[in-house]
Amino acid sequence: MIQVGLKPSVTVKSSCCSVRQTLIISISTGFSDLTHPTDVPQNSKLLKGVNSVPSKCRFCSHPLEHTFVNLGMSPLANAFLSQEHLNCAEKFYPLHTYVCSNCFLVQLEEFESPDSIFSDYAYFSSYSDSWLRHAQKYTELMVERFGFDETSQVIELASNDGYLLQYFQQQGIPVLGIEPAANVAKVAEEKGIPTLVKFFGVETAKELVSEWKQADLLLGNNVLAHVPDLNDFVAGMKILLKPNGVLTMEFPHVLQLIQDNLFDTIYHEHFSYFSLLTVEKVFASHGLTLFDVEELPTHGGSLRIYGRHEDFESIAVGDRVAQLKAQEVQAGLNQLEIYVGFGEQVKSTKRQMLSFLIDAKNQGKSIVGYGAPAKANTLLNYCGIRTDLIDYTVDLSPHKQGLFLPGTQIPIYHPDKIRETKPDYLAILPWNIKDEIVSQMDYIREWGGKFVVLIPQVEVIA
């Protein structure tokens, strides 16, 4: 799911987690160049990490000088807490995104290694019915369009719990998942889906090729954004893809993020945020040509890109590539102005959201959440929303029930808790599956309960 080479990090913390009010500062030491060069001693890593911006773009190595949005300090989005850790100090990291003025890649600095974030992961894809339908529809589309069959090899990067590969397997097509989270990969293996527990990059790709494994279809859904070493990851894809193979990648579209104020999709797992203009440059620099693109409704607006080797010209570049690039240019994604103005939009959304929640609580209304997605933890921590505004949240995943959200320490229960407490408002935190949740929880209307969506703007659904 991630790269191979990792930058070292250092954590300064108290020796006893039971000491409350302990200041924890985690910093990256992987950047050797300072924005404002000064004579910093070798051991002054703390000073260097706090006072410098990331020195270079992770794709083109251009100096990073422009802020996209600064969401303050936040814990890792999936660092859920157990009861016994509630009184322990939590790690908070800067959630500060930059935009490269050369290639326009929006990006976060790497403060925590992928090993720490992904090796034991709390997200299981199969707990969303709408996402499973999306995966099944994708499988049918690929088979129909490219004719994959029992002689083909499908390889998925960041294959999670086998949510997608199971549909290829049902059609008799050989599959292989590559997933670094051992706890998640175990679930896929139990379904009979072969899964390699490794981070992906050039090294892993070469190992697979040496074992005579290459992909007719190489795919990755919502993984490209999770890659700190972007060039290593895409270079690995070039190696693993058969000469006449096809690759597809899905990721949130930065244009939708900007236009709809979807700032909650920014968290430490997401190192990069892409436009088609930028991602085309990334793949082209590694000898891969994007020949088609689709706009998808998932995650508030995503892109699915289709790629091939640049010398495999049997597949022509379709019109949708040029059309979407023209749309992005018209929206200003090739200019700095649209990026550097995003922060003010975010502040406005925050004020509107807090006004609604505070007014509702002042009227004696009860508010609870539905879902414990990573995006909710960015939203709640940035806005300072804790149990004074949202009593608790619920989630279908048993892997999250009984835990607490990082930072805000809002408890997570089974959805049955909703019937017990009969809240006035149910805040839908994974707004990207709003319709699924409204249908599932329709019974709250029995006592006059209402749904509320906080992003991209406050919307009450009676």
Beta strands, then each sheet from edge to edge (+ up, - down):
strand 1: 9-12
strand 2: 25-28
strand 3: 66-74
strand 4: 93-99
strand 5: 106-108
strand 6: 154-157
strand 7: 175-178
strand 8: 195-196
strand 9: 215-221
strand 10: 241-252
strand 11: 272-273
strand 12: 288-296
strand 13: 302-309
strand 14: 367-370
strand 15: 393-394
strand 16: 412-413
strand 17: 425-428
strand 18: 450-453
strand 19: 459-461
sheet 1: 1+ 2-
sheet 2: 3+ 4- 5+ 11-
sheet 3: 8+ 7+ 6+ 9+ 10+ 13- 12+
sheet 4: 16+ 15+ 14+ 17+ 18+ 19-
end
